[in-house]
Amino acid sequence: MTTERTGIITFKGNGLTLLGTPAGVGDKAPSFNVLANDLSPRTLGDYKGKVVIISAVPSLDTGVCDMETRRFNQEAANLGEDVKILTVSCDLPFAQARWCGAAGVQAVETLSDHKDLSFGMAYGVVIKELRLLTRAVFVVDRNGTITHAQIVPEVTTEPDYAGAIAAAKKAI
């Protein structure tokens, strides 16, 4: 049975429904199956031993998602090799690769949840009405525990970068 939650997010002021199991601080980070830009499978286990910032966005082809992913790409330089930053969206892997090339994004790994919504359902961030992911940021420590979780209340606004970066630095 799919969990439906309302009253959590809006898109341009209009309420939307989130699907999936909510993941929060202190929870064991759920595994997921997504696709890398080359169509190879990726799971959370592929990043074992790293601190992982997971930035969920509706689409890289929108202004706020573009700004957010570029910002995390810039922040990556200050975080070092112990931190991996992932941006997950329902964009096709080909579109993600094209966007990264055009934007010069190399420090953030973009992953596609378009096929099964595995990540979105596991973290409770699928927008029912749009079949896209809502804007959210999770930080997972080296032990696989979520240490920071933010579902951005208004999809068209940016997340709390400072909070996510601070949580990642604390987990190093």
Secondary structure, 3 states (H helix, E strand, C coil): CCCEEEEEEEECCEEEEEECCCCCCCCECCCCCEECCCCCEECHHHHCCCEEEEEECCCCCCHHHHHHHHHHHHHHCCCCCCEEEEEEECCCHHHHHHHHHHHCCCCEEEEECCCCCHHHHHHCCEECCCCEECCEEEEECCCCEEEEEEECCECCCCCCHHHHHHHHHHHC
